[in-house]
Amino acid sequence: MRIRFFIAILLAFAGLARADKVDDFVQDAMRRHPIPGLALEILQNGAVVKRCGYGMADLEWQAAVTPETVFEIGSVSKQFTAAGILLLAQDGKLSVEDKLSKYLTSVPEAWDGITIHHLLTHTSGLPNYTTLDGFEYSRHLTEAQFIRKIAAHPLLFAPGAKWSYCNTGFNLLGHVIQDVSGQPYWEFMRSRIFAPLGMTNTTSRDPRQVILHRARGYETNAAGQFVNRDSAITDVFSAGAIVSTVDDIAKWSAALDSQQIVTASSEQQMWTPTKLGDGKTRDYGFGWYLEPLRGHKNIGHSGTTDGFSASFQRFPGDRLVIIVLTNSDESGIATKIAKDLALLYLGG
């Protein structure tokens, strides 16, 4: 509880220096929820209107969060993997309607009906490997080993019939990117997306890598005290292993507005709701949720890894962008904060 008290004092002093509705809201949320630290960036009409850090990036060193603090972004990573696939499609090297077996030769016969499109839209029927044992980061499974372990489990439904959130599909898409491009996934992402946009603080969360200003992830125990996250993390690879900063994600958002990386046609594909086999649609595109917020068009995604919660929400009709990164283990807290902040600007 001493640490929670220290954070509260830090927030109080921060409030003396900056008193606006965003600070008041964030500081109140951090008092009510187990959030050691939070970085925030809000853009309106293409300009930064709020950019701030709150709380602690590292409780042991009492290092404060700044906008330069590097956080794990979890499944916000999926939109980058989807963009990588679309870049290869723009290069004429694949089609999203191609079968997965065209690019990954070790897939079992039972997966013959699965296309890249199914993987992008969570409609493949594959089981979600992050709910299964044996996929820890320490194992460093190869592509063939990963496929063999997943293939031991039957499909949950026929490809395209239903929607079920599936990290397995986005992990396989990372292997497609590697096999088609001839580059390791992280090298491809760096050369085609991160470096061209100046996203110099965006990379793999590899725990062996020295990353300046990296936040430490925290969980809470039964007594409500912060503890360091479990070191036995799952290897989420291209489904959720990116680390980044609010500034870098803001650069990515600007690139989406200007079609600097993916074309307008590719973005239209990426942001089109998924049509299921029964004719119904799901408000999910290629690595993006497309669910409106109180009548406002909202394109975004949340991200959760052990000890971290992230959110990137775009409101294109209102030219509003909210980016929230935290080192909290409360599921969905970053998106709750991001959408509540959006409503402050949207008048909800």
N, C-alpha and C positions, 0 to 999 in steps of 0.2 A: 504493500500500500504506500510505502514511502516514495516509490518511483512514480506512482500515479499522482501523489501530492506534488512532487517536483514538476511534473508535466503541467499540472494545473496552475502552479505559480508562474511557469514559463509562459503559458497562454495568457495569463492575466497581464503580465508585463508587455506581451506582444499587443494585447488589446489597447494598452495605453498609447502605444505608438501609432496604431492604425485603428480607427474606429469607423467601420462601415458595416453594412448589412451582411456582406459575405463573411468578414471576420467574425462577427457575432454568431452567425449560423454555424460556421465550422468549429469555433471554439466550444460552443454549446454541444455540438455533436460529439466532439472528442471527450468532453466530460461525461457524457451519457453512454458512450460506447468504448470498448477496449481498443483504442487507437493510439499507439505510441507516437506515431508521426504521420504527417500528411503533406504532400505537395499538390499544388493546385494551379491550373492555368485556365483562364476564361478568355475567349476571343469573341468579339462582336464586330460584325461588318469588316472582317479581315484584320482587325487591330486587337492587340492584347489590352484587355481592360482590367485584368487581375492576374497577378503572378506572384505566388507566395509560398513559403514553407511554414509549417506549424509543428511543434512538438519535436520529438527526438528520432534521429535516424539510427542511433546506436546508444542504448541505455547504459551500457557498461562504460563507454567513454564520454557519455553525456554530450554527444555530438548532435547538434541541431539539424533539422531538415532545412534544406534550401531548395530553390528551383533546380539546382544542379545535382541534387541527390538522385542516385540511380536505384530504381525499384524493379522488382520482377513484375511483369505485366500479365503473366498467365495467358489466358485465352484471347486477350487482345492481339496476341501473336498470330492468331488464325488469319486475320485479314492480310497480314504480310505474306503468309504462305499462299493464300489465294491469289494475291497480286503476282507472286512468283510464277504460279501456274499460268495466269493470264499473259504475263510477259512472254512465256514460252509459246503460248498460242499466237500472240502477236508476231513472234519470230517465225511462225509457220512450222514449229517443231512438234506441235501436238494440237489436238482438239479436245475440248472438255467433254465431248460426247464419245471419245475413244474409250474402249474397254481398258480397265486397269491392267489386264493380262498382256496388253500390247507393249507395256513398258516395264513391268515387273514380272520377269519370266518364272519366278518360283511360286507364283500364286496357285492355290489348289483349284481343282476343277469346279468345286462348289461356288467359287467366286466368279465364275465366267460371266455372269450377267452384270457385274459391278462396273460402272463407268467412273471416270474422273468426276463427272457431274454429281454422281451419287455421293462421292467422298466429300465434295465441297459443300453439299447441302444436308449432310447428316441423314441421308436416306439409303445408305448402303445395306443396312441390316446387320452389319458387323457388330460384335459386342464391344463395349467400351473398355479398353484395356486398363484404364486407370482405376477400375473397380476390381481388378484381378491381381493375384499375387505373381511375383516373378519378373516384374518390370522395373526394378529399382535401378537408379542411375549407376550404382556401383557395378552392375552387371555388364554395362556397355554392349548391349545386344547388337549384333549386325543386322542388316536388312533381312537376310535369310532366316536368322534365328528369331527375329521379331515375327515374321510371317508364319513361321512354323508353330510358334507358341499360340498365336491368335487362331490359326487354322484348326487347332485342337478343339475349338469351341464352335458349335453350329451357328449358322446365321439366325438372327432373331426374327427376321421376316424377309420376304422376297424384296430384292433391290427396287426401290422406288415406291413401294407400297405404303410405307409409313415414315414418320420423322422421329428420330431418337438421337439425342445429342451424343456424339461419338468422337472422342479424341483419337481413336484408332485410325479413322479416315484421314485426319490431318497429319498424323504421323506418317502414313503411307504416302501422302502427297509430298512430304519432304523427301522421301526416297525417290519419287518420280522426278522431282526437280533435280536431284543429284544424277540420276541415271540418264535423263534426257540432256541436261546441260553439260555433263562431264565434269562438273565442279562439286565440291562438298557444299552442302546446303548453306552453311554459314558464309562461305566464300561467295556464293551466288548472291545471297541477300546483301552482303556488304558491297559487292561490285555493281549490282543492278539497282539497289534501292537506297541503302544506308549512306554510302559514300556520295552518290550524286546529289543527295539532299542535305549533305552536311550533318547527318545524324551521327555525330562522332561518339556519342555516349550510348549507342544502341548496339547490343551484341548478344552473345550467348550467356546464360547465367552460370556457365561452367564454374563449379565451386573451386576448382584448382587455379582459375585465372585471377590475376590481380586486377581489380576494377576500382578505379579511383571513385571515392564518394559513394560506394555501394552501401545501401541501407541493410541493416540486419533484420531478418524476419522474426516476428514474435507470435507466440500463442499464449493463451491464458490457462492456468491450472484450475482445479476445483475450487480453490480459495479466491479466484479472481485475480491472481498475481500474474504478471508477465513472466514468461519463461522463453528461452531460446527455442526456436522451432526444431522439430525432430530432424536429425541429420540424415536419416534414411529416406531421402527424397526419391520420387518416381522420375524416371527419365521421360519428360514430356516433349523433348525434341521440338519438332516443327509444329506441334499442337499447342505449345505454351511455354517455351524456354527462353523467350526474349527478355532482356532487361533494357530499360530505357529511362528517359527523363521527361518531364512535362514539356520542356522546350523542344526536344526531338520529336515528340508526338505532334506538337503544334506544327513543326515543319512538314511532317507527313500529311497533316490535315490541309495545309496550304497547297501541297502538291496534288492532292485529290481535287481541290477546287480548280486548279489550272491544268489538270490532266498531264502533269509533268512526267509521270511514270507510266501509268496505264491510260489508254485512250478513253474518250467519252463512250465509245461503243463497249469497251471492256467494263467500264464502270456501270453502264446500264445493265450488263449481264450480272455483275456483282451485286447489284442492289435490286434485283427482280425477285419477288417472292417465289418460293418453291412450290411447284404444282405436284401433288401426290397422285398415286395411281387411281384413287377414287374420284379425282377431279377437284378435290378440295385443295386449298393453298395454305401454306405455312409462312408466317412473316419472318422468313430467314432467307438470306441470299447466299453469297459465297463468303462465309466467315463474318457475316454481319447480321445482327437482328434489325428488323424493319418495323418494329412495333411503335405506332404513334403515341405521343404523350399528350393526353387531354386535347386532342385535335391537331396537334402540331406534328408534322413529319419528323420522325426521329430515326436516325441511322446510327447504330452504335454497338458496343460490345463490352461485356464485363470480363474480368480475368481474376482467377483465384489460384494461388499456389500456397503451399504450407507457409503460413506467416505473412502472406501478402494478399491485398485486395486492390484491384485496379479498375478503372472505368474510362472509356473514351466515348463521348456522346456528341453527335452532330445533329443540328437542327437546321437543315439547309434552307428551308423556307423563311426562317427567321435570321439567317446568317449568324448563328450562335453555336459555339463549340465549348464544351466543358470537359476538362481532363482532370481526373483525380487519381492519385497514386498513394497507397498507404502500406505500412508494414504491420497491418492488423490481420488476425486470423478470422475475424467475423465474416462469414460468407455473405457476399453481396453488399457489404457496407459501402464500398466506394461508389457503386452505381446508385444506391439509395441517396447518398449525399449529392452525387452529380445531378440526378434528376430533380431533387428538391432545390438545388441551386439554380437549375434551369428555369424552374417555375418562378423563382424570384425575378428573373429577367423577362420571362414570358407573361408575367402577370397572373399566374395561376394561384 
